[in-house]
């Protein structure tokens, strides 16, 4: 098989059985991604009897895929510890093992998040120098540029050094995903004043003020800065990050509900909605969460992208596209270089225990 990290052909391992819909969303999504990246190759892990009808429907996908049959899968409600014990031979684990062996550049799964993270840490392991992996994703902003945010739930409790490493991981991710040469990085806090926030956040700020890394430290940012586009990367712990993510999802659903309700409340509103049809369609494309689907497990010795469990085909294709971008940009090699550079700096070594 050709080098999975080659720009000519990228191989992606898919957990076909993961998520709420399994092959129903994964395989049409893969077919969409293949149209966008014609040189893409897939390793499909799942029940061949459920995969074959979709390959008959999408002959281009069939030609670009190799099916590895397994009738084992990780349930959505399965505890991570149970998945680790009984998940050998499952579609999720086999996809990760393909990355570990170098047969694929990345694994993409819509399956159980906790189980996927636990398996990925065991199989792929963390990169040298990385203490904890983090989950990162992108948010749309009013500037039109995406903001990367991490951690979104992998680490509830962190220290200053973890946050500094997240800053490096996020900066490299922003470069690979969004093409930003020197991404600006902010630490999420309860205010922008230097005296505010818990000790570990202020200590992380002190370190980032003095070290050189692949981004530019901006300072503290607040919750409103996430979608304002104030910085390219927002760094926080998994507790605050996950709350921010779920709050944003809830506000999006609430806004959509009220907007739809307002446009259908009476005949004049319906007419106004029809007149504004093209503008509303552009708005939908701008904020469609399916286009931002895909959380990446950063800091592992291999790429793993987590798609939303309830994703449709378009959303899953976005997760695959993110995996392809990171693989083509050599994300893992960049992280290794940047972390080694960070850890070797005297200003980091003298301040990490503040």
N, C-alpha and C positions, 0 to 999 in steps of 0.2 A: 504493500500500500504506500502511496506517496506521503511525503511529510505532511502531517495534518495541520501544521502551522504555515504551510506555504501560501503565498498570496494567490497562486494559481488555483488551488483547490483546498477548501477547508472541509474537514470531516466533523460532523456534529452527531453525538450520540443522543438519541431520544428515548425517554421513558414513556413509551406509547400508552401505557395503562394508567398513568398518573392523572390526578385531578378528578373533577366531578363528572367529566364526559369521556375521558380516555381517548380512544382512537377517533371519536366523533369530532373533536376539536383539534387534536394533535396532528393528525395526518393532513386534513385540508389546510391547516396552518403551515405545515411543512411544505406543501405544494405552493402556497403563496410565497413563502420565503425563497423557494427555488426559482420562481419567476424573477424575483428581485436580484438573486445571486445565482446566475446560471451554472457556475462551476461547482456549486455546493454538492456535497455527498452526505448521505445519512446512514447511520447504523440504527436500525429500528429494533427495540427490545420490547417484546410483548407477545400476546397470543396471536399466532399466525392466522388462525381461523377468523379472527376479528380484523386483522390487518389486511388480508388479501383482497376483500371487496373494495377497499379504498385504493389499493394499488391498481386494481382493474379500472377504477374510475379515473385515476391520475397516472397515465402511462409514463409521463416524464419523471414523476416521483419514483415510480417503480424502477426505472432505468438508473436512477441516481442512488438507489437504496439497497442495503443488504439487511435482510430480516434475520434476527436471532430469536428463535421461539422460546418463550417461557410462559407457563400458565400461572406463575407466582407473581403477586403484586402486593405492595404495601397499602393497607387500607388508610383512608383519610382520617379515621378516628384512632389509629393505632399509636400507642405511646412510643416515643423514640427508643426507650430501652427495649421494648418488646420487638420493635422493628429491627434493632441491631441483632437480637438473638435469633429471630426467625426469618430475617430478610435475605438470607443467602440464596442466590439464584433468582431473586425478584427482578422485575424490569428496572426498578430504580437502582438497585445495587449493580446490576450488570452494566448499566449505562455509565456509572461512575468508574467501574473497573476498566472500562474501555479507555477512559481518559487517563487513568493511572498507568495503563500499559503503553500509552502513547499511540493508540489506534485512533483516537479522536481528539480534536482540539478542545472540545467543550462538551458538557452534558447539559441538557435542558429537560426539566421536569416540572409538571404542574401538580405533583403529588404533595403529600404530607410535609409541611415545612420543617417541623421538628425532626422528623425521621430523616429527611434529606440532609439537614445540617449535621446531624449526628453521624450519618454514614459518610458524608463528604469529609468530615474531620478525621475519621478513622481511616478511610481509604486513600484520600488525596494527601492528608496531613497538611500542617501549616508550613509556610515557607520559613527557611532559616531566619531567625531574628524576630519573627512575628510571634507575639504572645497570644493574641486572640484574633480570629477571623471576624469580619463584620459583614452585615448585609447592607448593600447600597442600591439605590434606585434614583430615578430622575423625576423632577417636578417641573411642570410648565411654569413660566413666569410672565409677568406683564411686559418684560423687555423683549420677549420673543425667544430668549435663550433659555436653555434648560439649566436647572440647578441640581447638582448631585447632592444627595443627603445620605449620611451614614452615621451611626449604626441604626438600623430599623428594627432591631429586636433580638439580635444574637447575644448581646451582653447587657444584662440589666445593671450590673455593678462594674464600674471601670475605675482605673486610676489615671493620673496625669500622663504617664508614658503610653497607656493604651490610646488615649485621645490624640497624642502626637503621632502615633503610628497610623491611626485612622486618617489623620490629615494627609499623610504621605499616600496612603492607599487611595483616598478620594481624589487627590490631585492627579495621580497617574491615571485613574479611571476617567476623570474629566478630559484629560488630554487624549486618551484613546477613543473615548466615546463621542466627545464633542469637538475634538480638534483644537482645543485651547492650548496655546503654547506655554503660558505661565498662568495657570488657574489661580484665582483669588480664593482664599480659604478663611472661613469664619467659624468661631466656636459659638454654639447656641447657648444663650445665657438669659437670665431674667432682666438684663439691662445691658447697655453698652459701656457703662462706667467700669473702670478697671477694678474698683473695690467691690463690685457685686459678684454674687455667685459663690458656690461651694469651693472649698480649698482645691480639690483636684482640677476643677475647671480653670481657676486662676493660676495654678501651678503649670498647667498645660500651656496657658497663654504666655507665661514667662519663658518657657522653653522655646515655643514657636517664634517668639520675638528675637531669639538669638541664633537659631540654627538655620542652615541653608537646606532647602529641600526643593522638590520639583514644582512647588507652588509659591504663592506670595501670601503671607499671613496678613489678613485684613484687620482682625480684632474680633471683639464680641459682636454677635448679631442676635436679634430677637425673633420670635415666632413669625412676625409680619414680614421679616426679610426673606423668608423661605421662598415665597411666591413673588416677592418684589424684584428678585434678581439682583439683590445687593451684592452677593458673592457667587462664585461658580460652584463652591463646595461648602456645605454646612455640616459641621462635625458635632456629634453629640453621643450620649450613651444610648443603649438600646431601649431603655425605659422611656425616656423622653421622645426618642425617635419614633418608636412604635405608636405612642399616643398621638404624636403629630401626624403620622401617616393615616391612622384610622380616623382622626378628626377631619383631616382634609377629604378623605373619602366620604365621610358623613355629610360634610358641608356641600360637597359636589352633588350628592344624591338629593339633599334637601333643596338646593338651588334648582336642580333639574325638575323636581316635583312641582315647585311653585311656579316655575317658568312655564311648564306645560299646562298647569292649571289656569294660569293667567291668559294664555293664548286660546284656550278652549272655553272660556267662561261665558261668552256671549257671541252673537254673530259678528259684531264689529271687531272683536278681538281675533276671531277666526280670519276675517278679511285682512286685518293687519298682519297676521302671521303669514298669510299667502303672499302678500306684497313684499314681505321681508324674507321670503323663502331662501333666496341665494345667500343673503347675509347670514341667516341662521345656519345654513349648511356650512359656511366657512367657519362660523363660531364653533359648531360641533366638531369639525376637524381639528380645531385648535386645542380644544380641551378634552377630546375623546380619551378617556383613561386607557382604552385598549392600545393606543399608540405609545403609551408609556409603560406597558406591561413588561415586567422582568426585573427581579431583584437579583443582584449578583453577590455571591459569597466571596468576598475579597480577602486576600491573605492566605489562601490555600495554594498548594503546589499543583494547581490544575484549575481550569475554569468550570464553574457550575452556576447555571442561571435558573432561578426559581420563577416559574410563571404562576400567575394567580390560579388558584384551584378551579374557579368558576369561569375560566377564560373561554372565549369562542375562538374560531379559527384566526380571525384578524389579530386578536390579542396574542395568541400563541406565536404567530408569525413575527410579531414585534420582539418577543423574547428570543427567538432564534436569530433575528437580525442583530440584536445586541451581542449575542454570543459570537457571531461572525465578526463583528467590528472589533471586539476585544482580541479575538484570536489573530486577526490579520495585523493588528497593531503590536503584537508581541507583548501583551500586557504583563504576563508573568515575569519575563526577563527584565522589563522596566522596573517592576516592583523590587526585585532582588537587588538591582543596582542602587535604587534610591534608598532602600532600607539600610544597605551596607554603608552607604555614604552618611546617612543620618547617625547610625550607631558609632561611626568612627570619629565624629566631631567632638572635640573637647568641650565645647559649650553645651552639648547634650549630656555628656558624661558627668559634668560638674553640676548640672541642674536637675537631673532626672529624679533625684531623691529629695527635692525641696519639700 
